[in-house]
Amino acid sequence: MTLADAVQSDPVRHPNAEEQDQLRLTVFRGTVEPLDGAGLADVPETAAKMKRGEGFVWLHLVDPTESTLEEARRVLGVHPIAAAEVLAGRQQPKVQKFADHLFIVLWSVLRNPESKDLVLGQTYLYVGDGWLITVQRAEGGELTDLQALLENASEDLRSGPMAAAYVIMDEVVDGYAEAAADVEVALEELEEQVFNDSTTEDHHRIYRIRKNIGRIDRAVSSIAAALRESTEHFEAMAVGNEKIVPYLHDLLDDAAGTAALINNQSKGLDAILSSHENNVAARQNKDMRTISAFAALLALPTLIAGLYGMNFKNIPLVQWEFGWLVIGIAIVVVDLVIYFMFKRRHWL
């Protein structure tokens, strides 16, 4: 049986088709089980029958309306503060502990299918005893298929709500690492181009790299700090399923490592840009010296030609038949002397 077969919409509490598409209801108990004919009102009773670590009810919402989210909050007893933050939109990544559930905010690094740029989506997790709510907001990006993600996870990682939450968080953190790897490749290509005079400068590409680094950094740095401070909360929610604790610690290390990597990439981009600016300044200085040298080479013949072009009869060599030849030779000799002087100083 697939997850698609186990998905059930609430026909009573969602009056229009748009809202029916927003909510999916699934039961995990070692295997995927359908809730035939069940709706939101049946979730508390179903969750109560499942002891911690033996299974859970999963509600998944994508860009939900306020009424859908409020109904899910009321039925499962989600704290109003946690629900309000989902409705408010972009919240700082964090892990917050309430009396009977855990609230996790993640920024997902998604790729816009049209522009291919990175955008920051939002993933919200409510982890309770016997139940899990996930909320996704795309923000123009291509969302991860959480159904397939949980279905393909090992049985140990979908046997409880905290284990399933780990699978989703791990996917988000892996997204940071993949995006950081793409940035690393772009930085290496950019670094090779810095001192290549034949490469045309691409300011738009530099700006895209800077923008992607900033977005990844904001997402991963916040959640890495939140995970580090919330280890006890995760371990408390994993009681009865302690086998996932090492996975949670590994997740913390992965997030911290990616945060350190993206921070180093930001510094690396600054170094590349600094080298690029110095290289451009050096090339411009060299060009200015070359232009100045040619201007000096042309200035002397222009000056002499201007003097002898004046209508004066008493200028030396004007009356002599071969005066023009002597003047021409003198111009060439002086220009050659100036040329070799500039050449020795590497101005030409």
C-alpha positions as CSV (number, residue, x, y, z in Angstrom):
1,M,0.0,0.0,0.0
2,T,1.4,3.4,-0.9
3,L,1.0,6.7,0.9
4,A,-1.3,7.9,-1.9
5,D,-3.6,5.1,-1.1
6,A,-3.6,6.1,2.6
7,V,-4.3,9.8,2.1
8,Q,-7.8,10.8,3.1
9,S,-9.4,14.2,2.9
10,D,-11.9,15.5,5.5
11,P,-15.2,15.7,3.5
12,V,-17.1,17.3,6.4
13,R,-14.9,20.1,7.7
14,H,-13.6,21.4,4.3
15,P,-16.4,22.7,2.3
16,N,-14.6,23.6,-1.0
17,A,-12.3,21.7,-3.3
18,E,-9.4,24.1,-2.6
19,E,-9.4,23.3,1.1
20,Q,-9.8,19.5,0.5
21,D,-6.5,19.6,-1.5
22,Q,-4.8,21.3,1.4
23,L,-5.0,18.5,4.0
24,R,-3.9,14.9,3.9
25,L,-4.4,12.5,6.7
26,T,-2.3,9.3,7.1
27,V,-1.6,6.8,9.9
28,F,1.9,5.3,10.4
29,R,2.1,2.1,12.5
30,G,5.1,0.2,11.2
31,T,3.3,0.2,7.9
32,V,1.1,2.8,6.2
33,E,-2.6,2.5,7.2
34,P,-5.6,4.3,5.7
35,L,-8.1,6.2,7.8
36,D,-11.2,5.2,5.7
37,G,-13.9,7.8,6.2
38,A,-12.1,9.5,9.0
39,G,-11.8,13.3,9.4
40,L,-10.1,15.8,11.6
41,A,-12.5,15.1,14.4
42,D,-11.4,11.5,14.6
43,V,-7.7,12.3,14.9
44,P,-7.5,12.8,18.7
45,E,-9.1,9.4,19.4
46,T,-6.9,7.7,16.9
47,A,-3.8,9.3,18.3
48,A,-4.8,8.3,21.8
49,K,-4.8,4.7,20.8
50,M,-1.2,4.9,19.8
51,K,1.4,4.8,22.5
52,R,4.5,6.8,22.0
53,G,6.9,5.1,19.6
54,E,4.3,2.6,18.2
55,G,2.8,4.8,15.6
56,F,1.3,8.2,14.9
57,V,-1.2,10.2,12.9
58,W,0.2,12.5,10.3
59,L,-1.6,15.6,9.0
60,H,0.1,17.4,6.1
61,L,-1.0,20.8,4.9
62,V,0.3,22.9,1.9
63,D,-0.3,26.6,1.9
64,P,-3.3,26.2,4.2
65,T,-6.0,28.7,4.7
66,E,-6.6,30.3,8.1
67,S,-9.8,28.2,8.7
68,T,-8.1,24.9,7.9
69,L,-5.2,25.6,10.2
70,E,-7.4,26.8,13.0
71,E,-9.5,23.7,12.8
72,A,-6.4,21.4,12.9
73,R,-5.1,23.5,15.8
74,R,-8.3,23.2,17.8
75,V,-8.7,19.5,17.2
76,L,-5.2,18.6,18.2
77,G,-4.7,21.2,20.9
78,V,-1.9,23.0,19.3
79,H,-0.9,26.1,21.2
80,P,-2.4,29.3,19.6
81,I,1.0,31.0,19.5
82,A,2.5,28.2,17.3
83,A,-0.5,28.4,15.0
84,A,-0.4,32.2,14.8
85,E,3.2,32.1,13.7
86,V,2.4,29.9,10.7
87,L,-0.3,32.3,9.6
88,A,2.0,35.3,10.1
89,G,4.4,33.9,7.5
90,R,8.2,34.1,7.5
91,Q,9.4,33.4,11.0
92,Q,12.9,32.9,12.2
93,P,14.0,29.2,12.2
94,K,13.6,27.8,15.7
95,V,12.6,25.0,18.0
96,Q,10.0,25.8,20.6
97,K,8.8,23.5,23.4
98,F,5.2,23.8,24.6
99,A,3.5,21.7,27.3
100,D,2.5,18.7,25.2
101,H,4.1,19.3,21.8
102,L,7.2,20.6,20.0
103,F,7.1,23.4,17.4
104,I,9.8,23.5,14.8
105,V,10.2,26.2,12.1
106,L,12.5,25.5,9.2
107,W,13.5,27.5,6.1
108,S,13.7,25.2,3.1
109,V,16.1,26.1,0.3
110,L,14.1,25.5,-2.8
111,R,14.7,26.1,-6.5
112,N,12.4,28.1,-8.5
113,P,11.4,25.9,-11.5
114,E,11.3,28.9,-13.9
115,S,14.2,31.1,-12.9
116,K,16.3,28.3,-11.3
117,D,17.1,30.8,-8.5
118,L,17.1,29.7,-4.9
119,V,14.2,30.7,-2.8
120,L,13.4,30.2,0.9
121,G,10.3,28.1,1.5
122,Q,8.9,27.4,4.9
123,T,8.3,24.1,6.7
124,Y,6.6,23.9,10.0
125,L,6.5,20.8,12.2
126,Y,4.2,20.2,15.2
127,V,5.4,17.1,17.0
128,G,3.0,15.6,19.6
129,D,2.4,12.3,21.4
130,G,1.0,10.1,18.7
131,W,0.6,12.8,16.1
132,L,2.5,15.0,13.7
133,I,1.4,18.0,11.7
134,T,3.5,19.4,8.8
135,V,2.8,22.6,7.0
136,Q,4.6,23.7,3.8
137,R,4.7,27.1,2.1
138,A,6.4,27.1,-1.3
139,E,7.1,30.8,-1.7
140,G,7.5,30.2,-5.5
141,G,9.8,27.2,-5.1
142,E,9.4,23.5,-5.9
143,L,8.3,21.7,-2.8
144,T,9.7,18.4,-1.5
145,D,7.3,15.5,-1.7
146,L,7.1,14.6,2.0
147,Q,4.8,11.6,1.2
148,A,7.5,9.9,-0.8
149,L,10.1,11.0,1.6
150,L,8.5,9.3,4.6
151,E,7.4,6.3,2.6
152,N,11.0,5.6,1.5
153,A,12.4,6.0,5.0
154,S,13.4,2.9,7.0
155,E,10.8,1.5,9.4
156,D,12.8,2.8,12.4
157,L,12.5,6.4,11.0
158,R,8.7,6.3,10.6
159,S,7.7,4.5,13.7
160,G,7.0,7.6,15.7
161,P,6.3,11.3,15.2
162,M,9.8,12.4,16.4
163,A,11.5,9.9,14.0
164,A,9.3,11.2,11.1
165,A,10.2,14.8,12.1
166,Y,13.8,13.9,11.9
167,V,13.4,12.5,8.4
168,I,11.9,15.8,7.3
169,M,14.5,18.0,9.1
170,D,17.3,15.8,7.6
171,E,15.9,16.4,4.2
172,V,15.9,20.2,4.8
173,V,19.4,20.2,6.1
174,D,20.5,18.0,3.1
175,G,19.0,20.7,0.9
176,Y,21.3,23.2,2.5
177,A,24.3,21.0,1.9
178,E,23.4,20.5,-1.8
179,A,22.9,24.2,-2.3
180,A,26.2,24.9,-0.6
181,A,27.9,22.3,-2.9
182,D,26.5,24.1,-5.9
183,V,27.8,27.4,-4.5
184,E,31.2,25.8,-4.0
185,V,31.4,24.8,-7.7
186,A,30.4,28.3,-8.8
187,L,33.0,29.8,-6.5
188,E,35.7,27.6,-8.0
189,E,34.7,28.7,-11.5
190,L,34.6,32.3,-10.5
191,E,38.1,32.0,-8.9
192,E,39.6,30.6,-12.1
193,Q,38.2,33.6,-14.0
194,V,39.5,36.3,-11.7
195,F,42.9,36.5,-13.3
196,N,41.9,35.5,-16.8
197,D,42.1,38.6,-19.0
198,S,40.1,37.0,-21.8
199,T,37.0,36.4,-19.5
200,T,34.3,39.0,-19.7
201,E,33.1,40.1,-16.2
202,D,29.6,38.8,-15.3
203,H,28.3,41.0,-12.5
204,H,24.9,39.3,-12.6
205,R,26.5,35.9,-11.8
206,I,28.5,37.4,-8.9
207,Y,25.3,38.9,-7.5
208,R,23.4,35.6,-7.8
209,I,26.2,33.8,-6.0
210,R,26.2,36.4,-3.2
211,K,22.4,36.2,-3.0
212,N,22.4,32.4,-2.8
213,I,25.1,32.4,-0.1
214,G,23.1,34.9,1.9
215,R,19.9,32.9,1.7
216,I,21.5,29.6,2.6
217,D,23.4,31.3,5.5
218,R,20.3,32.8,7.0
219,A,18.5,29.5,6.8
220,V,21.1,27.1,8.1
221,S,22.8,29.4,10.7
222,S,19.5,29.9,12.6
223,I,18.4,26.3,12.6
224,A,21.9,25.1,13.6
225,A,21.8,27.3,16.6
226,A,18.2,26.3,17.4
227,L,19.1,22.5,17.2
228,R,22.1,23.0,19.4
229,E,20.0,24.6,22.1
230,S,17.1,22.1,21.8
231,T,18.9,18.7,22.2
232,E,17.1,18.0,25.5
233,H,13.7,18.7,23.9
234,F,14.4,16.2,21.1
235,E,15.5,13.6,23.5
236,A,12.4,14.1,25.6
237,M,10.2,13.6,22.6
238,A,12.1,10.5,21.6
239,V,11.4,8.6,24.8
240,G,10.3,5.1,23.9
241,N,12.2,5.4,20.6
242,E,15.7,6.2,21.8
243,K,17.3,4.6,18.7
244,I,16.7,7.8,16.8
245,V,18.8,9.9,19.3
246,P,22.1,9.3,17.4
247,Y,20.3,10.4,14.2
248,L,19.3,13.6,15.9
249,H,22.9,14.3,17.1
250,D,24.1,13.6,13.6
251,L,21.6,16.1,12.2
252,L,23.0,18.7,14.6
253,D,26.5,18.0,13.4
254,D,25.4,18.2,9.7
255,A,23.6,21.5,10.3
256,A,26.6,23.0,12.2
257,G,29.0,21.8,9.5
258,T,27.0,23.3,6.7
259,A,26.7,26.6,8.6
260,A,30.5,26.6,9.0
261,L,30.9,25.8,5.3
262,I,28.6,28.5,4.0
263,N,30.3,31.0,6.4
264,N,33.7,30.1,4.8
265,Q,32.1,30.4,1.4
266,S,31.0,33.9,2.2
267,K,34.5,34.8,3.3
268,G,35.9,33.1,0.2
269,L,33.6,35.2,-2.1
270,D,34.8,38.3,-0.3
271,A,38.4,37.3,-1.0
272,I,37.6,36.5,-4.6
273,L,35.9,39.9,-5.1
274,S,38.8,41.7,-3.4
275,S,41.3,39.9,-5.7
276,H,39.1,40.7,-8.7
277,E,39.0,44.4,-7.8
278,N,42.8,44.5,-7.3
279,N,43.2,42.7,-10.6
280,V,40.9,45.2,-12.4
281,A,42.8,48.1,-10.8
282,A,46.1,46.7,-11.9
283,R,44.9,46.2,-15.4
284,Q,43.5,49.8,-15.5
285,N,46.8,51.2,-14.2
286,K,48.7,49.3,-16.8
287,D,46.3,50.5,-19.5
288,M,46.7,54.1,-18.3
289,R,50.5,53.8,-18.4
290,T,50.4,52.4,-22.0
291,I,48.1,55.2,-23.1
292,S,50.3,57.8,-21.4
293,A,53.4,56.3,-23.2
294,F,51.7,56.5,-26.6
295,A,50.6,60.0,-25.9
296,A,54.2,61.0,-25.1
297,L,55.4,59.4,-28.3
298,L,52.8,61.4,-30.3
299,A,53.3,64.6,-28.4
300,L,56.9,65.3,-29.6
301,P,56.2,65.0,-33.4
302,T,53.0,67.0,-32.9
303,L,54.9,69.8,-31.2
304,I,57.7,69.9,-33.8
305,A,55.2,69.8,-36.7
306,G,53.3,72.6,-35.0
307,L,56.4,74.8,-34.7
308,Y,57.5,74.2,-38.3
309,G,54.0,74.7,-39.6
310,M,54.0,78.3,-38.5
311,N,54.7,80.9,-41.3
312,F,58.1,82.1,-40.1
313,K,61.1,82.4,-42.4
314,N,63.8,82.5,-39.8
315,I,63.1,79.1,-38.2
316,P,66.3,76.9,-38.4
317,L,66.5,74.5,-41.4
318,V,63.4,76.0,-43.1
319,Q,65.4,77.6,-45.9
320,W,67.6,74.6,-46.4
321,E,66.6,72.1,-49.2
322,F,67.1,69.0,-47.0
323,G,65.9,70.6,-43.7
324,W,62.7,68.5,-43.7
325,L,64.7,65.3,-43.9
326,V,66.9,66.3,-40.9
327,I,63.8,67.3,-38.9
328,G,62.1,63.9,-39.7
329,I,65.2,61.9,-38.7
330,A,65.4,63.9,-35.5
331,I,61.8,63.1,-34.7
332,V,62.3,59.4,-35.3
333,V,65.5,59.3,-33.2
334,V,63.9,61.1,-30.2
335,D,60.8,58.9,-30.4
336,L,62.9,55.8,-30.5
337,V,64.8,57.0,-27.4
338,I,61.5,57.7,-25.6
339,Y,60.0,54.3,-26.7
340,F,63.0,52.3,-25.3
341,M,62.8,54.3,-22.1
342,F,59.1,53.3,-21.7
343,K,59.8,49.8,-22.8
344,R,62.5,49.3,-20.2
345,R,60.1,50.5,-17.5
346,H,57.4,48.1,-18.8
347,W,55.1,50.9,-19.8
348,L,54.8,49.5,-23.3
